[in-house]
Amino acid sequence: MSEITVRALEPTEWEKYKACRLTALQEAPDAFAADYDTEAAYEEALWLERMGRATRVIAETAKVKEAAGIVSLRPDEAIYENALEAFGLWVAPDERGTGVATALMEFATAYAADAGHGSLIYWVGTDNGRAVAFASSFGFRPTEYRRPMEHSVDTDEDDEEELAMVYALRP
């Protein structure tokens, strides 16, 4: 297993975020509410704007040139006061099962705690057993909150849902 480095991207690193995001959209199109063709056509100004809307966190290893994984963080008080949401979690196929997702979530929980948030929210597809198992093993707990799953591609799974899982942070 190679060493994993996790860090928040600076706004000036929008091209690194763009490359990772587009790779994720190509590799796992059904996992995102956006699609590759739309985002590939975005101008620089829109990528810069996106960098300002959320903290983009990247995991790097010696094995993967662009990024081993990524997650984004933004405040979200829709269901819990003073919560931070982790979204857009993706790990490169060759890095799955190597600790990259854990390293990204460890960074996310530390970042949230340092910023004074009371909880970290992570929405997971109810049919994605691997993601639910990962979140549970990390310490996220299921909530009663559900929402319809958004897909970037047409799917017959109109009734798919996402489950809000919460990780309580100690003050």
Beta strands, then each sheet from edge to edge (+ up, - down):
strand 1: 5-8
strand 2: 55-60
strand 3: 69-75
strand 4: 83-91
strand 5: 119-125
strand 6: 141-148
strand 7: 161-168
sheet 1: 1+ 2- 3+ 4- 5- 7+ 6-
end
